[in-house]
């Protein structure tokens, strides 16, 4: 159910309730007047106004784990299109037509190429950690993949991690030590999956564009062009 449909149903139910209440057929008709001032219609209007404000502030109602109106792939495609436009304004060109399967990546991930190297790239996708403090939590992840480039790229980038975080205004995470021992080196930004459920395309696109715009010049300085 979309937000508009929810509001329509709620409004219809409110009107039905008021008619029932005015006829004296609803059990609340005989209920004692409460501190709400005895004006049930005003209380319902307040509730409806609150719902509308919630929609404006959050972009959607978060009811359980409601799936977004558009598919995840559609959401991602829109995010990438908006992010590419934002980065284009900064003279940064990206492509995201590289199929994830060629890199052994599941379909829930999109690969973003911003360098000449095929081995260093950005990704955005959905994950649910099996271990760690965020175990079992649905997350949207934006990360920079540098597998196999520990000394040339990863460690020099880590030396600038705090400066990058200050510029982004975000905390970045790396893979657990056991994963890094296998040669997988990533720097990632984690977002709550609610941003997808809210269909907040522009928020995610802004985060993605900022992540690339801040880290790409650092990698260029390390010789990754």
C-alpha angles and dihedrals in degrees: 000000000000123000091253091051091048092053091048092051092045092051091049092049091048092053091047090051093050092051090049091047094049091051089055093238096115119088091232089064089078095038118114119262110261135203088277086090096256092273105119093174091057090051091052091047089052089052092050091048089050091052091052092049090049089054092052094045099045103023092236146014113272103217111170110301097326111176118237119263090242124051120262091248091053091049091050093048090053092047091051093047092051093044091050090053092049092048091046088062086060093047092252115134123202135178126199103180092103105114113237091220091069088062096043093255124144121245091255088074131072120205121219121199117206100150137055090245117088090204097062115057146130127256137192123193152122124281142167112203116226093200139028134045093313096048113155094009119131109235139177108222131201111188145168112227118211101160113175095010100097101138099027099048118353101057095043088049091051089055087064096040096109092050090049091050092051091052092048095040087225139104114243125207135206132207119280114270092254090057094046090054087065091060098260111135120179139157112206145186115211122208128182111257088234087086087068093045088053090050088232096169097160094049092053092042090053091051092048094047092048092049091053095040092053100041101038096068089050091054091045087056088054091055099264104132 
